[in-house]
Every structure is written in structure tokens, then in C-alpha cells.
Amino acid sequence: MANLKEVRTRIASVSSTQQITSAMKMVSAAKFRRAQNAIIGMRPYAAQLNEIIADIDTGDGVMTPYHAVRPVQTVVLVVVTSNKGLCGAFNSNVLKLAQQRIDHWRTEKAAIQLITIGKKATELLSRQKDLKVSSYDELLDSPSFDAIATLADNLLADFADKAIDRVELVYNQFKNSLSQVLSCEQFLPVEGGKKKEEGGKKKTSNDYIFEPSKEEILREMIPLTLRSTFYRVVLDSLAAEHGARMTAMQKATDNATELLKDLRLSYNKARQASITNEIIEIVSGSEALKG
């Protein structure tokens, strides 16, 4: 009977866990749909901005303070994770890539500054005493363009003042609910426009007359584009996070279902064995009384 009690306890425990994971999957699914709609709505806007910039900045020497390529003495790594766990390898993959970039820049003898967006990155990376870590975990609670653009503006100002020489973004790019693309993007300096080649032929830009000059237009457009890029990265990470958590909770629910089947089978076998033993004892006692 002790064995039966133990199995019943495990069945109850697994059933409770299954209910929790199923509920979390439903919550993540609702949040995922909102995050997916946000990033899908943002991408065409960001892509159009980049296309306009590429059309203006055709590699003909037009420069802004954000194009300046300098020897990297100070680099800023912006690491975007999540505030919560239970999303599979979502956070660990980003943190591994971030650590690789940290190790790379250490070999280059560059001073490293970290900006973390997400408590998981803050908790782990802040343990490295030789790194300066600034956390902006609250940006994920209710991501707004104004708050994220303010952080982007601070980076732009520091780069223009030559306080930093390079900025990289490390995050999970949203692909679909089942997969994410681990990404490390160069945020600053801005890479100069290049004429793309298609089918072996150079693709020339549209023949526009620019008023005012290209440089003045770029000075206005590039900060706007970079703010939008930073906002897109956060939205990408949020959508990827909810997709990863939804998938992880679905797998956990499926595993609990399979475990419950095995436990119930074990319970029925133990219960049948117990009933059989009781019947044998009754029959044996009856036979003993007859004798």
C-alpha cells in the first residue's frame, strides 16, 4: 500500500504541473500573438528606412559622425534577454554569444561596457567584476519607442563624442514560433552604403535630386533609422521570447501527459497486485479454517 500511496502522490504532483504548464502555454500564446503583430508591423517600416538610407548613401563619400570608423578602444555590447525564465535555451544561447564577444574584445585589448536589457543577462553578466554593466530591464515590461529611443540617443551621443568606438547588439531575432535566429549586429559605426550587384551587374541608385544636401538628409535620417533599429531589436527579442516559452511549455505539457500514462499504468499494476494478494490471503485463510 505504501507503493500505491507513493504513485498516487506522484500522479497528483505531475497532474498539478501539467495544469500549470498548460496555463502558461496559453498565456504565452496570447502574449506571443501581440508581440508577433508588433514586430511584423515594425519590420516594413524599418526596412523602408534602411532602403531610403541605402539609396542616399551610395558609397560616394557622404559621411556623418555616425559613420566614423576608429580604432576600437571602447566597445559597448547591448545584450537583450528576457526578464523571466522557462523559455528553453532562449537566454543561454544569447549569453553564450555575448560571452564570446566579450572574450573577443578582451583579446583585442578593448575596454568593454555592457548594457543589459533583461534580468537574465543582468544577473549573470554583472558577476564579472571587471565589466561595467548598465541594466535597463524595465524596458521589457512595457516597451515603448520613446524609452528605447532615449537609450539609443545616449549611445549615439557617446559615439559622436568619441567616448565609445563601437556598439554591437546581441539578441534573438524572431523567425517563427518554433525557432529564433541568434544575432550579433553592428549598431555603430554605421556601415557605408554599397552598390549591390544583381546578376553580375551593378545596381545603381535612383536618380534623385536631393534638397537639402545628401549629408544634411543623412544627419537627420540616420538617427531616426538607428532608433527604429534599436526598437526593432527589442520587439524581435520579445516575440522570440514568447514563442520560445510557448514551445517550451507545450513540450513540458506533452512530457507530463506521457509521464501520467506511465504512472497510471504503474498504479493499476500495483493496485491489481495488491488486490490479488488480498484475495490469496482470504482464500488461504478460508482453506486453513476448513482444514
Backbone hydrogen bonds in HBPLUS format (Angstrom, degrees):
<---DONOR---> <-ACCEPTOR-->    atom                        ^
c    i                          cat <-CA-CA->   ^        H-A-AA   ^      H-
h    n   atom  resd res      DA  || num        DHA   H-A  angle D-A-AA Bond
n    s   type  num  typ     dist DA aas  dist angle  dist       angle   num
A0005-LYS N   A0001-MET O   2.91 MM   4  6.19 157.8  1.96 149.1 154.7     1
A0006-GLU N   A0002-ALA O   3.00 MM   4  6.23 154.3  2.06 144.8 151.5     2
A0007-VAL N   A0003-ASN O   2.99 MM   4  6.26 159.9  2.04 151.2 156.1     3
A0008-ARG N   A0004-LEU O   2.92 MM   4  6.14 162.0  1.95 151.5 156.6     4
A0009-THR N   A0005-LYS O   2.99 MM   4  6.18 154.0  2.05 145.2 152.1     5
A0010-ARG N   A0006-GLU O   3.03 MM   4  6.33 155.0  2.10 145.9 152.4     6
A0011-ILE N   A0007-VAL O   2.87 MM   4  6.14 156.6  1.92 152.3 159.1     7
A0012-ALA N   A0008-ARG O   2.99 MM   4  6.21 161.6  2.02 148.8 153.2     8
A0013-SER N   A0009-THR O   2.96 MM   4  6.18 156.1  2.02 145.1 152.1     9
A0014-VAL N   A0010-ARG O   2.87 MM   4  6.05 169.4  1.88 155.9 158.0    10
A0015-SER N   A0011-ILE O   2.91 MM   4  6.00 158.8  1.95 148.2 154.7    11
A0016-SER N   A0012-ALA O   3.01 MM   4  6.19 153.9  2.08 143.9 150.5    12
A0017-THR N   A0013-SER O   3.00 MM   4  6.30 158.5  2.05 148.3 154.3    13
A0018-GLN N   A0014-VAL O   2.82 MM   4  6.04 154.3  1.89 149.2 156.7    14
A0019-GLN N   A0015-SER O   3.04 MM   4  6.30 152.1  2.12 144.7 151.2    15
A0020-ILE N   A0016-SER O   3.09 MM   4  6.40 153.7  2.16 146.1 153.2    16
A0021-THR N   A0017-THR O   2.90 MM   4  6.18 171.2  1.91 159.4 160.7    17
A0022-SER N   A0018-GLN O   2.94 MM   4  5.98 154.3  2.00 144.1 151.6    18
A0023-ALA N   A0019-GLN O   3.01 MM   4  6.14 155.8  2.07 141.8 148.1    19
A0024-MET N   A0020-ILE O   2.87 MM   4  6.14 158.7  1.91 153.3 159.8    20
A0025-LYS N   A0021-THR O   2.93 MM   4  6.06 147.0  2.04 140.0 148.8    21
A0026-MET N   A0022-SER O   3.15 MM   4  6.44 153.2  2.23 143.0 149.1    22
A0027-VAL N   A0023-ALA O   3.00 MM   4  6.32 157.2  2.05 149.5 155.7    23
A0028-SER N   A0024-MET O   2.87 MM   4  6.01 164.6  1.90 149.0 153.5    24
A0029-ALA N   A0025-LYS O   2.86 MM   4  6.02 147.4  1.97 142.5 152.0    25
A0030-ALA N   A0026-MET O   3.13 MM   4  6.40 153.1  2.21 144.4 150.0    26
A0031-LYS N   A0027-VAL O   3.04 MM   4  6.37 164.4  2.07 153.0 157.2    27
A0032-PHE N   A0028-SER O   2.68 MM   4  5.75 148.8  1.77 145.2 155.3    28
A0033-ARG N   A0029-ALA O   3.07 MM   4  6.26 155.6  2.13 144.3 148.8    29
A0034-ARG N   A0030-ALA O   3.38 MM   4  6.71 159.2  2.42 144.7 149.2    30
A0035-ALA N   A0031-LYS O   2.93 MM   4  6.18 166.3  1.95 153.5 157.6    31
A0036-GLN N   A0032-PHE O   2.72 MM   4  5.82 158.3  1.76 154.0 160.5    32
A0037-ASN N   A0033-ARG O   3.00 MM   4  6.12 160.2  2.04 144.1 149.1    33
A0038-ALA N   A0034-ARG O   3.02 MM   4  6.26 150.5  2.11 144.1 152.4    34
A0039-ILE N   A0035-ALA O   3.04 MM   4  6.33 163.0  2.07 152.9 155.6    35
A0040-ILE N   A0036-GLN O   2.91 MM   4  6.01 161.3  1.95 152.1 158.1    36
A0041-GLY N   A0037-ASN O   2.99 MM   4  6.00 147.2  2.10 138.0 146.4    37
A0042-MET N   A0038-ALA O   3.03 MM   4  6.18 133.6  2.25 136.0 148.6    38
A0043-ARG N   A0039-ILE O   2.99 MM   4  6.06 155.2  2.05 152.5 156.2    39
A0046-ALA N   A0042-MET O   3.02 MM   4  6.30 165.1  2.05 160.2 164.8    40
A0047-ALA N   A0043-ARG O   2.80 MM   4  5.93 161.0  1.83 156.7 162.5    41
A0048-GLN N   A0044-PRO O   2.91 MM   4  6.03 152.2  1.99 142.6 149.7    42
A0049-LEU N   A0045-TYR O   3.02 MM   4  6.30 156.0  2.08 148.1 154.5    43
A0050-ASN N   A0046-ALA O   3.03 MM   4  6.28 162.5  2.06 149.3 153.6    44
A0051-GLU N   A0047-ALA O   2.94 MM   4  6.16 147.5  2.04 141.9 151.3    45
A0052-ILE N   A0048-GLN O   2.94 MM   4  6.21 154.4  2.01 148.1 154.4    46
A0053-ILE N   A0049-LEU O   2.96 MM   4  6.25 162.7  1.99 153.2 157.8    47
A0054-ALA N   A0050-ASN O   2.86 MM   4  6.04 162.1  1.90 146.8 152.0    48
A0055-ASP N   A0051-GLU O   2.93 MM   4  6.10 145.5  2.05 141.9 151.1    49
A0056-ILE N   A0052-ILE O   3.02 MM   4  6.32 145.2  2.14 146.0 155.0    50
A0056-ILE N   A0053-ILE O   3.13 MM   3  5.17 122.4  2.48  95.6 109.9    51
A0057-ASP N   A0053-ILE O   2.66 MM   4  5.76 174.3  1.67 165.0 166.4    52
A0058-THR N   A0056-ILE O   3.15 MM   2  5.81 124.8  2.47 106.0  90.9    53
A0067-HIS N   A0064-THR O   2.99 MM   3  5.42 169.0  2.00 119.1 122.7    54
A0190-VAL N   A0066-TYR O   2.70 MM 124  5.79 166.3  1.72 155.1 157.2    55
A0111-ALA N   A0073-GLN O   2.71 MM  38  5.98 164.1  1.74 156.4 150.9    56
A0165-ASP N   A0074-THR O   2.86 MM  91  5.50 168.5  1.88 152.0 154.8    57
A0075-VAL N   A0111-ALA O   2.83 MM  36  6.23 162.7  1.86 172.4 177.8    58
A0113-GLN N   A0075-VAL O   2.89 MM  38  6.23 158.7  1.93 161.6 166.2    59
A0076-VAL N   A0166-ARG O   2.90 MM  90  6.28 161.3  1.94 152.0 157.7    60
A0168-GLU N   A0076-VAL O   2.92 MM  92  6.38 159.2  1.97 164.2 171.1    61
A0077-LEU N   A0113-GLN O   2.89 MM  36  6.33 159.4  1.93 164.6 169.6    62
A0115-ILE N   A0077-LEU O   2.89 MM  38  6.14 165.3  1.91 154.3 154.2    63
A0078-VAL N   A0168-GLU O   2.82 MM  90  6.11 174.5  1.83 168.5 170.4    64
A0170-VAL N   A0078-VAL O   2.80 MM  92  6.04 171.9  1.80 167.9 167.3    65
A0079-VAL N   A0115-ILE O   2.83 MM  36  6.23 153.7  1.90 158.6 167.6    66
A0117-ILE N   A0079-VAL O   2.89 MM  38  6.19 164.5  1.91 161.1 161.1    67
A0080-VAL N   A0170-VAL O   2.95 MM  90  6.27 168.2  1.97 173.2 177.1    68
A0081-THR N   A0117-ILE O   2.89 MM  36  6.24 158.0  1.94 150.8 158.0    69
A0120-LYS N   A0082-SER O   3.18 MM  38  6.06 171.9  2.18 164.5 166.7    70
A0090-PHE N   A0087-CYS O   3.32 MM   3  5.88 160.5  2.36 128.7 133.2    71
A0093-ASN N   A0089-ALA O   3.04 MM   4  5.91 162.2  2.07 151.1 153.9    72
A0095-LEU N   A0091-ASN O   2.97 MM   4  6.20 164.8  1.99 157.9 162.4    73
A0096-LYS N   A0092-SER O   2.93 MM   4  6.07 148.7  2.03 144.2 152.2    74
A0097-LEU N   A0093-ASN O   3.13 MM   4  6.36 162.6  2.16 147.0 151.0    75
A0098-ALA N   A0094-VAL O   2.85 MM   4  6.10 157.1  1.90 150.2 157.5    76
A0099-GLN N   A0095-LEU O   2.92 MM   4  6.07 154.0  1.99 141.3 148.0    77
A0100-GLN N   A0096-LYS O   3.01 MM   4  6.30 147.5  2.12 143.4 152.4    78
A0101-ARG N   A0097-LEU O   3.02 MM   4  6.37 154.2  2.09 149.3 155.6    79
A0102-ILE N   A0098-ALA O   2.88 MM   4  6.18 152.7  1.96 147.6 156.0    80
A0103-ASP N   A0099-GLN O   2.90 MM   4  6.10 163.8  1.92 148.8 152.7    81
A0104-HIS N   A0100-GLN O   2.91 MM   4  6.12 150.7  2.00 142.4 151.1    82
A0105-TRP N   A0101-ARG O   3.00 MM   4  6.23 165.9  2.02 151.6 153.7    83
A0106-ARG N   A0102-ILE O   2.94 MM   4  6.13 140.4  2.10 144.9 156.7    84
A0107-THR N   A0103-ASP O   3.12 MM   4  6.39 151.1  2.21 144.0 150.1    85
A0108-GLU N   A0104-HIS O   3.15 MM   4  6.52 134.0  2.38 135.7 148.7    86
A0110-ALA N   A0105-TRP O   3.06 MM   5  5.55 170.4  2.07 166.4 163.8    87
A0109-LYS N   A0106-ARG O   3.04 MM   3  5.02 158.6  2.09 103.6 108.9    88
A0114-LEU N   A0132-LYS O   2.80 MM  18  5.99 177.6  1.80 170.8 169.9    89
A0134-SER N   A0114-LEU O   2.83 MM  20  6.21 159.7  1.87 152.2 158.1    90
A0116-THR N   A0134-SER O   2.87 MM  18  6.24 154.8  1.94 148.5 157.1    91
A0136-TYR N   A0116-THR O   2.79 MM  20  6.12 159.1  1.83 170.3 175.6    92
A0122-THR N   A0118-GLY O   3.19 MM   4  6.46 162.8  2.22 150.0 155.3    93
A0123-GLU N   A0119-LYS O   2.81 MM   4  5.91 166.3  1.83 154.5 157.0    94
A0124-LEU N   A0120-LYS O   3.41 MM   4  6.47 159.3  2.46 137.0 141.6    95
A0125-LEU N   A0121-ALA O   2.90 MM   4  5.81 162.3  1.93 156.4 160.6    96
A0126-SER N   A0122-THR O   3.09 MM   4  5.60 149.5  2.19 136.8 143.6    97
A0127-ARG N   A0124-LEU O   3.26 MM   3  5.79 159.9  2.30 110.4 116.4    98
A0128-GLN N   A0125-LEU O   3.20 MM   3  5.78 162.9  2.23 114.3 119.0    99
A0131-LEU N   A0128-GLN O   3.13 MM   3  5.84 166.1  2.15 124.8 127.0   100
A0139-LEU N   A0136-TYR O   3.21 MM   3  5.93 163.6  2.24 118.2 122.8   101
A0140-LEU N   A0137-ASP O   3.26 MM   3  6.11 162.5  2.29 121.9 125.1   102
A0141-ASP N   A0138-GLU O   3.15 MM   3  5.40 145.5  2.28 105.2 114.6   103
A0148-ILE N   A0144-SER O   3.17 MM   4  6.38 170.3  2.18 156.7 159.6   104
A0149-ALA N   A0145-PHE O   2.74 MM   4  5.76 154.6  1.80 150.7 158.9   105
A0150-THR N   A0146-ASP O   3.02 MM   4  6.17 142.2  2.17 140.4 149.4   106
A0152-ALA N   A0148-ILE O   3.07 MM   4  6.41 157.0  2.13 147.3 154.0   107
A0153-ASP N   A0149-ALA O   2.79 MM   4  6.01 153.7  1.86 147.7 154.9   108
A0154-ASN N   A0150-THR O   3.08 MM   4  6.36 148.3  2.19 142.8 150.5   109
A0155-LEU N   A0151-LEU O   3.21 MM   4  6.56 153.4  2.28 145.7 152.0   110
A0156-LEU N   A0152-ALA O   2.94 MM   4  6.25 157.2  1.99 150.8 157.6   111
A0157-ALA N   A0153-ASP O   2.88 MM   4  6.08 158.9  1.92 150.0 155.3   112
A0158-ASP N   A0154-ASN O   3.00 MM   4  6.20 161.4  2.04 146.4 151.4   113
A0159-PHE N   A0155-LEU O   2.91 MM   4  6.10 154.2  1.97 147.3 154.6   114
A0160-ALA N   A0156-LEU O   2.89 MM   4  6.08 162.4  1.92 149.7 154.6   115
A0161-ASP N   A0157-ALA O   2.93 MM   4  6.11 145.5  2.05 144.5 154.0   116
A0163-ALA N   A0158-ASP O   2.83 MM   5  5.09 149.4  1.92 164.0 161.0   117
A0162-LYS N   A0159-PHE O   3.02 MM   3  4.98 158.0  2.07 104.1 109.9   118
A0167-VAL N   A0188-LEU O   2.88 MM  21  4.90 162.8  1.91 138.1 136.6   119
A0187-PHE N   A0167-VAL O   2.82 MM  20  5.28 157.6  1.86 144.3 149.5   120
A0188-LEU N   A0167-VAL O   3.29 MM  21  4.90 162.7  2.32 126.0 129.0   121
A0169-LEU N   A0185-GLU O   2.79 MM  16  5.09 160.9  1.82 149.4 156.1   122
A0185-GLU N   A0169-LEU O   2.86 MM  16  5.09 150.8  1.94 146.0 150.6   123
A0171-TYR N   A0183-SER O   3.07 MM  12  5.52 160.1  2.11 147.8 153.7   124
A0183-SER N   A0171-TYR O   2.87 MM  12  5.52 170.9  1.88 177.9 176.3   125
A0173-GLN N   A0181-VAL O   2.72 MM   8  4.87 173.1  1.72 144.3 143.1   126
A0181-VAL N   A0173-GLN O   2.83 MM   8  4.87 169.7  1.84 146.6 149.8   127
A0176-ASN N   A0179-SER O   3.23 MM   3  5.50 171.5  2.23 152.4 150.7   128
A0203-LYS N   A0196-LYS O   2.66 MM   7  5.36 155.2  1.72 166.3 171.8   129
A0198-GLU N   A0201-LYS O   2.90 MM   3  5.42 157.8  1.95 160.7 158.1   130
A0201-LYS N   A0198-GLU O   3.12 MM   3  5.42 164.5  2.15 112.2 115.4   131
A0208-TYR N   A0206-ASN O   2.99 MM   2  5.77 123.7  2.32 110.0  93.9   132
A0217-ILE N   A0213-SER O   3.05 MM   4  6.35 160.2  2.09 152.8 158.5   133
A0218-LEU N   A0214-LYS O   2.85 MM   4  6.08 161.7  1.89 155.0 160.3   134
A0219-ARG N   A0215-GLU O   2.92 MM   4  6.12 151.4  2.01 145.2 152.9   135
A0220-GLU N   A0216-GLU O   3.31 MM   4  6.59 138.9  2.49 138.3 147.4   136
A0220-GLU N   A0217-ILE O   3.11 MM   3  5.31 132.5  2.35  99.6 112.0   137
A0221-MET N   A0217-ILE O   2.81 MM   4  6.01 159.3  1.85 153.3 160.4   138
A0222-ILE N   A0218-LEU O   2.87 MM   4  5.50 168.8  1.88 144.8 148.5   139
A0225-THR N   A0221-MET O   2.84 MM   4  6.09 156.6  1.90 155.2 162.9   140
A0226-LEU N   A0222-ILE O   2.83 MM   4  6.04 160.2  1.87 158.5 163.4   141
A0227-ARG N   A0223-PRO O   2.94 MM   4  6.12 156.5  2.00 147.4 153.5   142
A0228-SER N   A0224-LEU O   3.03 MM   4  6.25 159.9  2.08 145.7 151.2   143
A0229-THR N   A0225-THR O   2.86 MM   4  6.11 148.2  1.96 144.3 153.8   144
A0230-PHE N   A0226-LEU O   2.96 MM   4  6.18 160.3  2.00 149.0 153.1   145
A0231-TYR N   A0227-ARG O   2.98 MM   4  6.25 159.0  2.03 149.4 155.3   146
A0232-ARG N   A0228-SER O   2.83 MM   4  6.02 154.6  1.90 145.7 153.1   147
A0233-VAL N   A0229-THR O   2.97 MM   4  6.23 151.6  2.05 148.1 155.2   148
A0234-VAL N   A0230-PHE O   3.25 MM   4  6.59 158.0  2.30 147.0 151.4   149
A0235-LEU N   A0231-TYR O   3.04 MM   4  6.33 163.3  2.07 152.1 156.8   150
A0236-ASP N   A0232-ARG O   2.77 MM   4  5.92 155.9  1.82 150.6 157.9   151
A0237-SER N   A0233-VAL O   2.97 MM   4  6.19 161.0  2.00 148.0 152.4   152
A0238-LEU N   A0234-VAL O   2.97 MM   4  6.22 157.1  2.02 148.6 154.8   153
A0239-ALA N   A0235-LEU O   2.99 MM   4  6.19 168.0  2.01 153.8 156.2   154
A0240-ALA N   A0236-ASP O   2.93 MM   4  6.12 160.9  1.97 150.5 156.5   155
A0241-GLU N   A0237-SER O   2.81 MM   4  5.96 150.6  1.90 145.2 153.8   156
A0242-HIS N   A0238-LEU O   3.05 MM   4  6.33 168.0  2.07 156.7 157.3   157
A0243-GLY N   A0239-ALA O   3.02 MM   4  6.16 154.8  2.08 144.8 152.4   158
A0244-ALA N   A0240-ALA O   2.87 MM   4  6.02 156.9  1.93 146.5 152.9   159
A0245-ARG N   A0241-GLU O   2.87 MM   4  6.13 158.8  1.91 153.0 159.0   160
A0246-MET N   A0242-HIS O   2.91 MM   4  5.96 158.2  1.96 142.7 149.1   161
A0247-THR N   A0243-GLY O   3.02 MM   4  6.19 158.4  2.06 145.3 151.0   162
A0248-ALA N   A0244-ALA O   2.89 MM   4  6.07 157.6  1.94 145.7 152.4   163
A0249-MET N   A0245-ARG O   2.86 MM   4  6.01 162.1  1.89 152.2 156.4   164
A0250-GLN N   A0246-MET O   3.00 MM   4  6.15 145.8  2.12 139.7 149.3   165
A0251-LYS N   A0247-THR O   2.99 MM   4  6.25 159.4  2.03 149.4 154.3   166
A0252-ALA N   A0248-ALA O   2.92 MM   4  6.16 153.7  1.99 144.5 152.4   167
A0253-THR N   A0249-MET O   2.90 MM   4  6.05 152.9  1.97 141.2 148.2   168
A0254-ASP N   A0250-GLN O   2.94 MM   4  6.20 158.6  1.99 148.4 154.3   169
A0255-ASN N   A0251-LYS O   2.88 MM   4  6.10 157.4  1.94 147.9 154.3   170
A0256-ALA N   A0252-ALA O   2.93 MM   4  6.14 153.2  2.01 143.8 151.1   171
A0257-THR N   A0253-THR O   2.97 MM   4  6.23 150.8  2.05 145.5 153.4   172
A0258-GLU N   A0254-ASP O   3.07 MM   4  6.39 158.9  2.11 150.3 154.8   173
A0259-LEU N   A0255-ASN O   2.92 MM   4  6.14 156.6  1.98 147.3 154.4   174
A0260-LEU N   A0256-ALA O   2.85 MM   4  6.04 152.6  1.93 146.7 153.9   175
A0261-LYS N   A0257-THR O   3.16 MM   4  6.45 151.2  2.24 144.0 150.9   176
A0262-ASP N   A0258-GLU O   3.20 MM   4  6.56 160.2  2.25 147.7 151.9   177
A0263-LEU N   A0259-LEU O   2.87 MM   4  6.14 159.4  1.92 151.7 158.0   178
A0264-ARG N   A0260-LEU O   2.86 MM   4  5.97 162.2  1.89 151.1 155.5   179
A0265-LEU N   A0261-LYS O   3.02 MM   4  6.19 152.0  2.10 143.8 151.6   180
A0266-SER N   A0262-ASP O   2.94 MM   4  6.19 157.5  1.99 146.4 152.7   181
A0267-TYR N   A0263-LEU O   2.77 MM   4  6.01 154.3  1.83 147.1 155.1   182
A0268-ASN N   A0264-ARG O   2.88 MM   4  6.07 161.6  1.92 146.2 150.6   183
A0269-LYS N   A0265-LEU O   2.97 MM   4  6.20 156.7  2.03 147.0 153.5   184
A0270-ALA N   A0266-SER O   2.89 MM   4  6.11 163.7  1.92 150.8 155.3   185
A0271-ARG N   A0267-TYR O   2.79 MM   4  5.95 156.8  1.84 150.1 157.4   186
A0272-GLN N   A0268-ASN O   2.85 MM   4  5.96 158.1  1.90 144.9 150.9   187
A0273-ALA N   A0269-LYS O   2.92 MM   4  6.12 155.3  1.98 146.3 153.3   188
A0274-SER N   A0270-ALA O   2.92 MM   4  6.13 151.2  2.01 143.2 151.0   189
A0275-ILE N   A0271-ARG O   2.95 MM   4  6.23 158.7  2.00 150.1 155.3   190
A0276-THR N   A0272-GLN O   2.90 MM   4  6.08 158.7  1.94 146.9 153.3   191
A0277-ASN N   A0273-ALA O   2.96 MM   4  6.17 156.1  2.02 144.9 151.0   192
A0278-GLU N   A0274-SER O   3.03 MM   4  6.30 154.8  2.10 145.5 152.2   193
A0279-ILE N   A0275-ILE O   2.94 MM   4  6.23 158.4  1.99 151.8 157.4   194
A0280-ILE N   A0276-THR O   2.95 MM   4  6.20 159.9  1.99 150.1 155.7   195
A0281-GLU N   A0277-ASN O   2.93 MM   4  6.19 154.8  2.00 146.3 153.1   196
A0282-ILE N   A0278-GLU O   2.94 MM   4  6.24 156.7  2.00 148.6 154.8   197
A0283-VAL N   A0279-ILE O   2.89 MM   4  6.13 168.4  1.90 156.4 159.3   198
A0284-SER N   A0280-ILE O   2.82 MM   4  5.91 158.8  1.87 146.4 153.3   199
A0285-GLY N   A0281-GLU O   2.93 MM   4  6.06 155.9  1.99 144.6 150.9   200
A0286-SER N   A0282-ILE O   2.90 MM   4  6.12 155.3  1.96 147.8 155.0   201
A0287-GLU N   A0283-VAL O   2.88 MM   4  6.11 159.0  1.92 151.1 156.5   202
A0288-ALA N   A0284-SER O   2.96 MM   4  6.14 148.9  2.06 141.7 150.5   203
A0289-LEU N   A0285-GLY O   3.02 MM   4  6.30 149.5  2.12 145.3 152.5   204
A0290-LYS N   A0286-SER O   3.10 MM   4  6.40 152.4  2.18 145.7 152.9   205
A0291-GLY N   A0287-GLU O   3.03 MM   4  6.28 151.2  2.11 143.7 151.3   206
